[in-house]
């Protein structure tokens, strides 16, 4: 164990002095982990890759260690087949790092609304033995932060019996619910590694740009936005440069917001709750994004059970929630987390915001998707694939948007929905969809 006293970072012209902070090796910090324990693993940009790979090196002494998380990033040894007898991921959102393990039965998936995950910890449904997190360095008062990922980590830290922190000078210091005093951390390990980065700007095609323009037309000035990460959200944000006075209350965001902040298009001025602040649970993007949110008081990173609570979301007027999906059937059922029986992602916060936006005064819940996959497979279909998970039910759906237009389904009967969805399907798929509609709803081509 080594003690570090004095300056840990330099911000502007202020040299930060901290109380005595003791750092230990990863091996010593992780010695508390025992066979049969349940661990929480911090996710997204704050995935503690250094500690997780150090844990894999202790596999020889461990069996049946359960790890719960949402989205994790990086090449994690604990997810590899050779460690299957030692570690098992029980994921609440299937990201790329664990997707193959879930498909092969070496990991599991828990379908749950993002807003309700903290309840699993607080109510002891998933009691946590150890939380392994990544934090920004202690400030002059000894406070670290959960950086770019507060979301469910806040509750995990509050409820876990032991908390092990990977302290990283590359982690942004964020404002909100993520403050943790160093005295509350049972072990601290210094690790100067770059954070995982993700950007979709180069993946935006003409299809996404067309979808983005249609959605931008639905967004009024002074709206409050929820957008995720990906080509479609980036395309929407790229189409908002003529808008004014937008706000943001979102579970997460990426680089696409930065230019709109700099141009004062997003200023949160007309939000009813948390005016002048962007409210979020986590952020994932490039180094530019992490630098932008670092010690930036315009951003509030809050506990996800608050951010994603539909009753909180609805309090802002004109909430526009934009979410993507895998496929939609002709009645409006939305599959967002699987491709048939293949588990691809998770429930996440889609329903939290679809419901919150629909209850907001002037709100607009939007599901956006390209009409076909990159392999030309239709995404507006007569029926969902066998085993597909319905994340957003047909009774919750309002707007469906593709590159061919907007279908407004709220208040529409099944035949009217089918007609509206056929109109925004790929032209080469419409004849097939019309035949299916006739067989199911006794609709004929040209029916209105």
C-alpha positions, 0 to 999 in steps of 0.5 A, a space after each residue: 500500500 502506498 500513500 499519496 499526499 498533495 497535488 493529484 491534478 492541475 485544473 487551470 491555475 489551481 493546484 489541487 491539494 488533497 488529504 492523504 490518499 492510500 492506493 493499493 495494487 489491483 491484486 490487493 484490492 481484489 483480494 476481497 472477492 470470493 467464490 460465489 460473490 455477486 459483483 457490480 461492474 461499472 459500465 459504458 465509458 467508465 468500465 474498469 477494464 484494468 481491474 476486470 482484467 486483474 480479476 481474471 488473473 485471480 481466476 485460479 482461486 475463484 469459482 461461480 463469481 456472478 457479475 451484474 452490469 448494464 453496457 460494458 466496453 472493452 476487451 474483458 478477459 472475464 467474458 472469454 470462454 476459458 473463464 466460464 467456470 470462474 465468472 458468469 456475467 448476468 447482464 441487464 443490457 447485452 453489449 458487444 462485450 458479452 453478446 457472444 457469451 449470452 448466445 453461447 449460454 456462458 452469460 445471462 440476460 435480465 430484461 428490466 427497465 433501466 429505471 427499475 434496476 436500482 430497485 433490484 439492489 435496494 430491495 435485495 433482489 440482487 444484493 451486491 457483495 462488491 462494486 467495482 467502479 471507475 472514478 475521477 481522482 479525489 478533489 481538494 476535499 477528497 471527493 471522487 466522482 462516477 465520471 461519465 456514468 452515474 446511471 445505476 452505479 450510484 445505487 450500486 455504490 450505496 448498497 454494496 458491502 465493499 466498493 473497489 475504485 479504479 482511480 483514473 486521471 482521464 475520467 471526467 469530473 462530473 456534477 450531480 449524484 456521482 460524488 463519492 468521498 474517498 473515505 467511503 471507498 474500501 480500496 483505491 487502485 491508480 490506473 492511467 488508461 484512456 477511456 473507451 470511446 465510441 462515435 457514429 459520425 462516420 456511419 451516418 448515411 443518406 438513409 439516416 440523414 433522411 430519417 433525421 430530417 423527418 424527425 427534425 420536422 416534428 421537433 418544435 422550438 423549446 422542445 426537450 430532447 431524449 436521444 441515444 447514441 448511434 447514426 440516427 440520433 446523430 443524424 437528428 442532431 445534425 438536422 437541428 441547426 435552425 432550431 432554437 432554445 432546445 432542452 435535454 433530459 436524456 438517459 445518455 448522450 454523445 458528441 452530437 450535442 456539443 455543436 448545438 450547445 456551442 451554438 446556443 441551440 441547446 440551452 435548456 432555458 425553457 425546461 420546467 424542471 432543471 432549467 439551464 441544465 442538461 440532465 442525463 444518466 451517462 455519456 459515451 463518445 469521444 475524448 472531446 466529449 469527456 473533456 467537454 463534460 469535465 467539471 462542466 456545471 451545465 451537466 447534471 449526471 443523476 441517478 437513473 431511477 430519477 432520470 428515467 422515471 416517466 413521472 419526472 420526464 413528463 414534467 417538462 413540456 414538449 418532450 421528444 423521445 427518439 429511440 430506435 428498434 430492430 423491427 416493427 410489425 403491422 400492428 405497431 409492436 416494436 422489437 428493440 432488444 433481440 433478433 428473433 431469439 438472438 439477444 442483441 441488446 436490452 430493454 434499456 430506457 426506451 419504454 421509460 421515455 416513450 411513456 414519459 414523452 407521451 404523458 408530457 404536454 405536447 410530447 412526441 414519442 418516436 420510434 425510428 428505423 431504416 426500412 431495411 437492414 444493410 442486407 436488404 431484410 425488411 424491418 417493417 414486417 407482417 409479424 415479428 420473428 419467432 422469439 422476438 422481444 416486444 419492448 414497446 407495445 402497440 398501445 404505447 406507440 405514437 410515431 414510427 419514422 423511416 427514410 420514407 416518412 412518418 406514420 402516426 399510429 396513436 388512436 389508429 385501429 389495426 387496419 389504419 396502422 397497417 396502411 400507415 406503416 405500409 406507406 413508410 416501408 421500403 417500396 419493394 416490400 409494400 406489395 408483400 405487406 399489402 398481401 399480408 394485410 389483406 389476409 389478416 385484416 381483409 385490406 385490399 390495395 388502395 384501401 383507405 
